[in-house]
């Protein structure tokens, strides 16, 4: 079978699998009570909205690069499970970060809080909205697990580790933000654990395990860890300097709240003026001043150089690896698209 279109057809199959699950579940629970429709639709809204299917793409590429059968049902199920796990993480992240927008739309907790106020329901609108969004995140996680339940043991081990890492990473993310901890290495580890590993390394390893090639785990770690870190560093830069119209979410949200990203923790260690701003973030012009200092002190340029080095590391990891050549080339090309995106 020609390689042309194999990946795109598989990604279409992933989206179809997700759409089928969510359509059936919405109909099922709406029959029980119409109020269930907006609940399930909280999962659907994120999963079907302007997503890049990046995690499914890496899962399918790991499978194909390892010599797996094209358009394999198990690989499609695993890839769909990863996208629903991502939906879980986004729903939960939006609550933790109190973000008003996601992918250009009002976030689930904000939407349900608004509905609570409009209908004059009992209780506190914010608690209601956050409660519904958290439950929707749990629902997305359950759907992901259901798609992954038949994975063979080696793939299941990767799946389990992925879920644990993203959850612990989320906790540490809010813990160091609350404590104002400026530790670049800890911030780097959190970024890799919370985002990098489950975006690139683990999906690739999941795909290769499904192809019967768990021996490629080291190759995909060598590629996925640096590229995952580059992915998160780019996220930090986009959040700090990006355009909300491009990103679909408020620009500068992490910076406004002085969340200790790798970028900010590095900057705090580097410059006394930044350290003073981070210690008293309430001033109205603090975020704007911080953006200026990140540029003038050279921290932003240093992060760009770090991203370039990480991209080189990722490419070197797969350059001579025993992978199917067509898909090795795809992995090499993806490094640029992942590390130098604008949203």
N, C-alpha and C positions, 0 to 999 in steps of 0.2 A: 504493500500500500504506500502511495506517495506521502511524503511528509507534509506537502502543501495542504494547509487547512486542518491538519489533525488537531493541533492545539486549540484553534478557534472553535472547532466543532465540539471538542471536549469541554471548553469553557461554556459554550452554549448549553451543553447537556447539564453542566453544574447549575446554571441559572434555572433551567427548566426543572431540575430536581428540587431546588429550593422553592420555586414558585408552586410546584405541585403540593409539597408538604404544607406550605402556609395557606394555600387556597383550601385544601381539604380540612385543615385544622380550624380555619376561620368558619367554614360552613358547619363543621361538627359542633363547635361550641356556641355558635349563634343560634343553632337549633335548641340548645339547652336554655340560653338566655341571651337576648339581643345585646345586652351590655357587654358580652364577651367579645363582640366584633371589634370595638376600638382597642381592646386589650391585645388581642392577637395582632391587630393591624399595627400596633406599636413596634412589633418585631418586623413585620412586612415593610413598613415605611423606611426603615434604615437599610434592610437587606436588599431592597430593590432600587435604592436611590443613588444614582451617580457613583456607584462603587467601582473600584478598579479591578476587583477580583484578584488582588495581588497574591494573597495566600493560596487560593486555589491554583493560580498560575504556577507558583513555585512547586506546589505538591505534584501537579501534573508533569511539570518539567523534570522533577526528581525521578518520577516514575519512567518517563520516556528516556531520559539521559542514562538511566540504569538499565535500559534494554527492555522495559516493560511493554506489554501489549498495548497498541494504540486504542484509544476509546474504550478503556477498560471500566466496567461498571463499578468495581470496588474502588478504583482510583477516583472516579467521579463522586461516589458517595463520601469518600474521605475529604475530597476537596470541598464539597458542599458543607460538610461538617465544620471544616475550618472557617468558612465564611460565616456560618451561624455562630461559631465561637467568637468571631470578630464582632458580630452584632451584639452578643452578650457584653463584650468588653466595652464597646462604644456606649451602650445604654448605661452601663455602670459608671463609666468615666464621666459621662455628661452630668450625672447626679453628683459625683464626687467633686467635679470641677465647677458645678453650678453654671454650666454653659447654656446659653440661650439658643444657639443655633448648631445644627449638624447637617453637613452636606446641603447647605442653603435653605434648610427648613427648620421650623421651630422644634426644639428637642422634645422628647416624650414627656419628661417630667414637667416642663413648662406648659405643654399642650394640655395635659390632664389637670394641672393646677388651674389653668384658665377655664377649663370646662367646669371644674368644681365651683369656681367663683360665679360663672354665668348661670349655673343651675341652682345657686344658693344652697348647696349641699351642706350637711353638718360637718363639723370639724374644721381643721386648718388646711387651706388649699395647698400650701407648700408640702406639708407632710403627706397629703393625699397624692399629689403629683409624683413626689419622689417614691412613695410606696408602690404606685402602679408601675413606674419605670423600672424599679428594682425587681418587681415580680416579672415584668416582661423580659428583663435580662435573664432571670432564672429560666423562663420558658424557652428562650433562645438556646440556652445551655442544654436543656433537656432535649430539644430537637436535635442539637448537634450530637449529643451522646447517642441518641437513637440511630442516627445515620452511621455512627462509628461503631455500633455494638458488635458487628460481625467481623471487625478487623482481626487478622491473625495476630498471634501473641506478640511478635516483634514490632508490628505496627501499633498495636494497642499500648505497648510500653512507651512509644514516642508520644502517642496521643495523651496518655496520662501525664507525662512529664510536661507537656505543653500547657495543659490546664493548670497544673500546680504553679508553674513559673509565672504565668500571666497574673494569677491571683496574688501570689506573694509580691510580685513586682508592683501591682496596683497598691497594695498596702504600704510598702516602703515608700512609694511615690508620695502618698499623702502624709506619711509619718515624718519624712525629712522636710517637707514643705511646712508642716505645722511647727517643727522645731527650728526652722531656719538654718538647717545644717548645710554648710558649704564645704562639701567633700567631693571634689571632682571624680575621684575613683569610684566612690559609692554611687554618685549620680550616673556615672558611665555604666556601672553594673546594672542599676535599675533600668536604664534605658534599653540595654541589651536584653535584659530578662523580660521586661514588660512589653517591649515592642519588637526589638531586633530578632530575638530567637523565634518568637511565634509568628513573625512575618515571613522569615526567609529560611533560617536553618532547620527548624522543626518541620515545616511543610516539605522541604526537600528530603529530609530523612524519612518522613512518613511515606512519601512517594517511592523512594528507593527500597524501603522495607517491603512495601506491597509488591515490588518487582522482584523480591527475593534477593536483594543485594544490600543487606544491612552492613556489609563490609565497606560500603561507601560513606558510612556515617562520618568518618574523619575528614574525607574530602569535602563533604557538604558543611561540616563545621568550619573548616578552613575558609570556605567561601562565604557561608552564611553569617558567621559572627562579625567579620569586618564590614560586610555589606549591610547587615542589620544595624550596626552602630552608625554607619554613614547615613542610613535611612532616618534614624532618630535624630542625628545631628542636623540633617536637612530640615526635619520637622521643627526643631528648635529655632532654626533661622527663619523658616516660613512663618512660624508663630510670632516671632519678634519683628520681622521686617515685611511680612507678606501682605497681600491685598485680600480683604475679606471676600471680594467678588470672585477671586480665583479659588480661595480655599473652601468657601461655603460655610465658614464658621468665623466668629469674631477674631480679628487679628489682634495679637498682643495680649491675649487673655492670660497666658501663663506669666508673661512679664508683668502685667498689671498686678498680679497677685504675688509676684516674686517667688514663683514656684522654682525650686532649686533644680532646674535642668542642668545638664552638663555645661551648657553655654554659660549660664548664670553663675554656677558654682566656680567655674574656672575664672570668670571675671571678678568675683568677690575676692578670690585668693590673689588676684593680680593687681588690684588697684584700690587704694584706700577710699577714694571718692565713691566707687561702686559699693564698697563694703558699708559705708555710711548710709547710702541710699537704701540698700537692702535691709538695714537695721530699722529704718523708719519709712516704710513704703506707703504711708497714708497720704503724703503730700500730693496735690492734684497733678503736678508736673513731673512726678518721680519717674514714671515709665518713659516719658519722652526724653528726659535727661539720661536715663539708663541707656536708651537706644543710641543716643549720641555718643556716650562714653564707650559703648561696645565697639563702635567704629573707630573713634579717635585713639583708643588704647591699643588697637590692633587685635583685640580678642576675636572679632568676627572673621578677620583675615586668617587668624590662626586656626579657627574651626574649619574654614574652607580648605586650608592646607591639610588638615587632619582628614577631611573627607576624601581628598585626592589620594592620600597615602592608603586609606582603607580600601578604596576602589582598586588600586594596584594590587593590594594583598589578595583581594577576592579573585581577581583575574588570574593571578599566579597560582592560586589553589586549584583551579580547574584546568589550567593550560595544558598540562600533561597527564591529567587524570584519565583512568580507563572508562571514559564516557562515550556514548554514541556521538560521533562528531557533529552531526546536525544540531543536536540539542546542547552540546557544549558551546557552540557558536551563539545560540540563543541566550544562554546564561551569561556569556561574555558581554553581549549587547545590552542585556538587561541592567548591568551595573550602572551604565550611564543614565538610563531612564529612571532608575530608583534613586540614585544619589543626587541627580541634578534636576529633579522635578520642581514645579512651582505650586503644587497643591497636594 
